[in-house]
Amino acid sequence: MLECVVNLSEGRDPAALDALAAAAGPDLLDLHTDPHHHRSVWTLRGEAAPRRLARKAVARLDLRAHAGVHPRIGVVDVVPFVALAGSSAADAVAARDRFCAWAGAELALPCFAYGPERTLPEVRRDAFGALAPVAGPDRPHPTAGAAAVGARPLLVAYNLWLADPDLERARAVARELRSPAVRALGLAVGDAVQVSLNLVRPHEVGPGAAWDAVAARADVAGAELVGLVPDAVLRAEPEDRWAELDLAPERTIEARVARADGG
């Protein structure tokens, strides 16, 4: 089975989010929205639901009217395919390539591929410059921009809020934490400040280790899990820290798949 964690540049309009959720259909496992990031993270399974969601997003959303604190290149900003049990990394790459070909042809959406060849930060840096789309036009869609379509291992998207809303401190902490296992940004979110993390090797650096690394440098006010977490990553943390780390058994990928299957 494949998971697809689509990041859309919309996090404020309830009517738009309802229409997008209806398009995603029963393969929607989780939805996380953030009005300050003006972004929503859709955890889906399979290949059909991401296409339905992308089609609705391109028809409904307009990047020209978008303003949010998170970097983005399009309304269908990031479309990563992830191999779960029963699938392989090669399956995820093949699904990525099929999505790129489909979105380029059907939606006239420029698609940039990431995964084994390059990272998502490289796409953000080089799109329409040193890097050309693998599908779709060679210029941004007039309202939808472009999409970064990937094949990647499981990761955990995780925000840690600082007690002191000092943006420069958050950026400094983020710089110090970056490594092959952690991507980090310091962001101002309304009146608060967060260190926004992608734990790209969560079995090496999980939520607890991320919290501790930030807390060694600045007071942490709280944690926010974005989307779902693999059950093994949850179980690696002491149960008495789950609430502090914003973790729970019902927020694992495995639990949501079982629920979707009627389990």
Residue pairs with C-beta under 8 A, 6 or more apart in sequence:
1 45
1 46
1 84
1 85
1 86
1 87
1 257
2 45
2 46
2 47
2 81
2 82
2 83
2 84
2 87
2 91
2 92
2 95
3 29
3 43
3 44
3 45
3 81
3 82
3 83
3 84
3 154
3 253
4 43
4 44
4 45
4 46
4 47
4 49
4 50
4 79
4 80
4 81
4 82
4 95
5 41
5 42
5 43
5 44
5 78
5 80
5 82
5 157
5 227
6 41
6 42
6 44
6 50
6 53
6 54
6 76
6 78
6 79
7 39
7 40
7 41
7 42
7 72
7 77
7 78
7 79
8 20
8 39
8 40
8 42
8 53
8 57
8 61
8 75
8 76
8 77
9 38
9 39
9 61
9 63
9 66
9 68
9 72
9 74
9 75
9 77
10 16
10 17
10 20
10 38
10 39
10 40
10 57
10 61
10 66
10 75
11 17
11 33
11 34
11 35
11 36
11 37
11 38
11 39
11 40
11 68
12 35
12 38
16 60
16 61
17 31
17 33
17 40
19 56
19 60
20 40
20 42
20 53
20 56
20 57
20 60
21 28
21 31
23 52
23 53
23 55
23 56
24 42
24 44
24 49
24 52
24 53
25 49
25 52
26 260
27 44
27 45
27 46
27 48
27 49
27 260
28 42
28 43
28 44
28 49
29 43
29 44
29 45
29 228
29 253
29 256
29 257
29 260
30 41
30 42
30 43
30 227
30 228
30 251
30 256
31 40
31 41
31 42
31 43
32 40
32 41
32 226
32 227
33 39
33 40
33 41
34 40
34 70
34 189
34 226
36 68
36 69
36 189
36 190
37 68
37 69
37 70
37 187
37 189
38 66
38 67
38 68
38 69
38 70
39 68
39 70
39 72
39 77
41 157
41 226
41 227
42 53
43 227
43 228
43 253
43 256
44 50
44 53
45 84
45 257
45 260
47 81
47 95
47 98
47 99
50 79
50 99
51 99
51 102
51 103
53 76
54 76
54 79
54 99
54 103
54 107
54 109
54 147
55 106
55 107
57 75
57 76
57 144
58 75
58 76
58 107
58 109
58 141
58 143
58 144
61 75
61 143
61 144
62 75
62 143
62 144
63 72
63 74
63 75
63 143
63 144
63 145
64 143
66 72
66 75
69 187
69 188
69 189
70 187
70 196
71 124
71 185
72 145
73 112
73 123
73 124
73 127
73 140
73 145
73 146
73 147
73 148
74 109
74 140
74 141
74 144
74 145
74 146
74 147
74 148
75 143
75 144
75 145
76 103
76 109
76 144
76 147
77 145
77 147
77 148
78 120
78 147
78 148
78 149
78 150
79 96
79 99
79 147
79 148
79 149
79 150
80 96
80 120
80 149
80 150
80 151
80 152
81 92
81 93
81 95
81 96
81 99
81 149
81 150
81 151
81 152
82 92
82 151
82 152
82 153
82 154
83 89
83 91
83 92
83 153
84 253
84 257
89 116
89 151
89 153
92 115
92 151
92 152
93 115
93 116
93 151
95 151
96 113
96 115
96 149
96 150
96 151
97 113
97 134
99 111
99 149
100 111
100 113
100 134
100 135
100 136
100 149
101 135
103 109
103 111
103 135
103 136
103 147
103 149
104 110
104 111
104 133
104 134
104 135
104 136
104 137
105 135
105 136
107 136
107 141
107 144
108 136
108 137
108 141
109 136
109 141
109 144
109 146
109 147
110 128
110 133
110 135
110 136
110 137
110 138
110 139
110 140
110 141
110 146
110 147
111 133
111 134
111 135
111 136
111 146
111 147
111 148
111 149
112 123
112 127
112 131
112 133
112 134
112 146
112 147
112 148
112 149
113 123
113 134
113 149
113 150
114 120
114 122
114 123
114 148
114 149
114 150
114 151
114 152
115 150
115 151
115 152
116 151
118 131
120 148
120 150
120 152
121 183
122 131
123 131
123 148
124 148
127 133
127 146
127 148
128 138
128 139
128 140
128 146
132 138
133 146
136 146
140 146
152 200
153 200
153 201
154 202
154 230
154 253
155 198
155 199
155 200
155 201
155 202
156 198
156 199
156 202
156 206
156 207
156 225
156 229
156 230
156 233
157 197
157 198
157 199
157 225
157 226
157 227
158 197
158 198
158 199
158 207
158 210
158 223
158 224
158 225
158 226
159 194
159 195
159 196
159 197
159 223
159 224
159 226
160 194
160 195
160 197
160 210
160 211
160 214
160 220
160 222
160 223
160 224
161 192
161 193
161 194
161 220
161 221
161 222
161 223
161 224
162 169
162 170
162 173
162 192
162 193
162 194
162 195
162 214
162 218
162 219
162 220
162 221
163 218
163 219
163 220
163 221
164 193
164 218
164 219
165 188
165 191
165 192
165 193
166 193
166 218
167 186
167 187
167 188
167 193
168 186
169 186
169 193
169 217
169 218
170 186
170 187
170 188
170 193
170 194
170 195
170 218
171 185
171 186
172 186
172 217
173 184
173 186
173 195
173 214
173 217
173 218
174 184
174 185
174 186
174 195
174 196
175 184
176 217
177 184
177 195
177 197
177 210
177 213
177 214
178 184
179 205
180 200
180 201
181 199
181 200
181 201
181 204
181 205
182 197
182 198
182 199
182 200
182 201
182 205
182 210
183 197
183 198
183 200
184 195
184 196
184 197
184 198
185 195
185 196
186 193
186 194
186 195
186 196
187 193
187 194
187 195
187 196
192 221
194 224
195 214
197 210
199 205
199 206
199 207
199 210
202 229
202 230
202 233
203 232
203 233
203 236
205 213
206 233
206 236
206 237
207 223
207 225
207 229
207 233
207 237
207 245
207 246
207 247
208 236
208 237
208 238
208 241
208 245
211 220
211 223
211 244
211 245
214 220
222 246
223 244
223 245
223 246
224 246
225 245
225 246
225 247
225 251
228 251
228 252
228 253
228 256
229 247
229 251
229 252
229 253
230 252
230 253
230 254
231 249
231 252
231 253
231 254
231 255
234 242
234 247
234 248
234 249
234 251
234 252
237 245
237 247
241 247
242 248
249 255
250 256
